[in-house]
């Protein structure tokens, strides 16, 4: 099965920029519920290979991202928005490592 779709969930600037470089699906949520719903929709698409979500939106649905990240595909990638990194990527990455390895690792 080919996982060739790329989706982006973020603010208008981020979505616009990533659409210009090949994101095939996009969404600009107005609430955490919309973010979670669209994330789950994209995740269930068998052709989805990569879901890009901005850190501020990821913070609102962190529990869902941690749960979904247990599957190898699609990959969920957190990126900073136009205001820069919030550090949320590190928080979620540390939790995923802790789950996989069983101990907390400093990064």
C-alpha positions in Angstrom: 0.0 0.0 0.0 1.4 3.4 -1.0 1.3 6.1 1.7 1.7 9.1 -0.6 -0.6 11.8 0.9 0.7 14.6 3.1 -1.7 16.5 5.3 -1.2 19.7 7.3 -3.2 21.0 10.2 -2.2 24.5 11.2 -2.7 28.2 11.0 -3.3 29.9 7.6 0.4 30.8 7.0 1.7 27.3 7.8 -1.0 25.7 5.7 -0.4 28.0 2.7 3.3 27.4 2.8 3.1 23.7 3.0 0.4 23.5 0.3 2.9 25.2 -2.0 5.5 22.5 -1.4 3.2 19.5 -1.8 0.8 19.0 1.1 -2.2 17.4 -0.5 -4.7 17.8 2.4 -5.1 20.8 4.7 -7.2 22.1 7.5 -7.2 25.2 9.7 -9.2 24.3 12.8 -11.0 26.7 15.1 -11.2 24.5 18.2 -9.5 21.6 19.8 -12.5 19.4 18.8 -12.0 20.3 15.2 -8.3 19.6 15.5 -8.9 16.2 17.0 -11.6 15.3 14.5 -9.5 16.2 11.5 -6.4 14.4 12.9 -8.4 11.2 13.3 -9.9 11.6 9.9 -6.4 12.0 8.3 -5.0 9.1 10.4 -7.7 6.7 9.2 -7.0 7.4 5.5 -5.0 4.4 4.3 -3.1 6.5 1.7 -1.9 9.1 4.3 1.8 8.9 4.8 2.5 12.1 6.8 0.4 14.4 9.0 2.1 17.7 9.9 0.6 19.7 12.8 1.7 22.9 14.4 3.0 22.7 18.0 0.3 25.0 19.4 -2.5 22.8 18.0 -0.7 19.6 19.0 -0.6 20.9 22.6 -4.4 20.9 22.6 -4.7 17.3 21.4 -1.5 15.8 23.0 -3.3 12.8 24.3 -4.7 11.9 20.9 -1.3 12.3 19.3 0.4 10.1 21.8 -2.2 7.4 21.2 -2.0 7.6 17.4 1.8 7.7 17.4 2.0 4.1 18.5 1.3 3.2 14.8 4.2 3.5 12.4 2.1 5.0 9.6 1.1 7.7 9.1 3.9 9.6 10.8 2.7 12.6 12.8 5.2 15.4 12.7 5.0 18.5 15.0 6.4 21.7 13.6 6.7 25.3 15.0 4.2 27.8 13.7 5.3 31.3 12.5 5.9 32.4 16.1 8.6 29.7 16.7 8.9 26.6 18.7 7.0 26.1 21.9 9.0 23.1 23.0 5.9 20.9 22.7 7.8 18.6 20.2 10.3 17.7 22.9 7.6 17.0 25.5 5.8 14.6 23.2 9.0 13.0 21.9 10.2 12.4 25.5 6.9 10.7 26.3 7.1 8.4 23.2 10.7 7.5 24.1 9.7 6.8 27.7 6.9 4.5 26.5 9.2 2.7 24.0 12.2 2.3 26.2 10.6 2.3 29.6 12.8 5.0 31.1 13.0 8.8 30.7 15.8 10.0 28.5 17.1 13.6 28.5 17.1 15.2 25.1 
